[in-house]
């Protein structure tokens, strides 16, 4: 898939530096950054759901732990 992405100059420069340091292409660094972002978002979503379940079922969870 082709995607045109407009980045602020500062972010583009920082990504280019990181890509050069890692010996990767700019595209590869962007893909890695997006993957890491999505993983963090998924983790935070799962944690939020777990908190809601824990609050909703606190009494049941307490009884099960004994």
C-alpha positions as CSV (number, residue, x, y, z in Angstrom):
1,X,0.0,0.0,0.0
2,X,1.3,3.5,-0.8
3,X,0.6,6.3,1.6
4,X,1.7,9.8,1.4
5,X,2.6,11.2,4.8
6,X,3.3,14.8,5.6
7,X,5.5,15.3,8.6
8,X,6.8,18.4,10.3
9,X,10.4,19.0,9.4
10,X,11.6,18.4,13.0
11,X,10.0,15.0,13.2
12,X,11.3,14.0,9.7
13,X,14.8,15.1,10.8
14,X,14.6,13.1,14.0
15,X,13.3,10.0,12.2
16,X,16.0,10.3,9.6
17,X,18.7,10.5,12.3
18,X,17.3,7.4,14.1
19,X,17.0,5.5,10.8
20,X,20.6,6.2,10.0
21,X,21.8,5.3,13.5
22,X,19.9,2.0,13.3
23,X,20.9,1.3,9.7
24,X,17.3,1.2,8.6
25,X,15.3,3.0,6.0
26,X,13.1,6.0,6.9
27,X,10.1,3.9,6.0
28,X,11.2,1.0,8.3
29,X,11.6,3.4,11.2
30,X,8.1,4.9,10.6
31,X,6.6,1.4,10.5
32,X,8.3,0.4,13.7
33,X,7.1,3.7,15.4
34,X,3.6,3.0,14.3
35,X,3.7,-0.6,15.5
36,X,5.0,0.4,18.9
37,X,2.3,3.1,19.2
38,X,-0.5,0.6,18.3
39,X,0.9,-1.9,20.8
40,X,0.8,0.8,23.6
41,X,-2.7,1.8,22.6
42,X,-3.9,-1.8,22.7
43,X,-2.2,-2.4,26.1
44,X,-3.8,0.7,27.6
45,X,-7.2,-0.4,26.2
46,X,-6.9,-3.8,27.7
47,X,-5.8,-2.4,31.1
48,X,-8.8,0.0,31.1
49,X,-11.2,-2.9,30.4
50,X,-9.5,-5.0,33.2
51,X,-9.9,-2.1,35.6
52,X,-13.6,-1.8,34.8
53,X,-14.1,-5.6,35.3
54,X,-12.1,-5.5,38.5
55,X,-14.2,-2.6,39.9
56,X,-17.5,-4.2,38.7
57,X,-16.7,-7.6,40.1
58,X,-14.6,-6.7,43.1
59,X,-16.7,-8.7,45.6
60,X,-16.7,-11.8,43.4
61,X,-12.9,-11.5,42.8
62,X,-12.3,-11.2,46.5
63,X,-14.4,-14.3,47.3
64,X,-12.6,-16.3,44.5
65,X,-9.2,-15.3,45.9
66,X,-9.9,-17.0,49.2
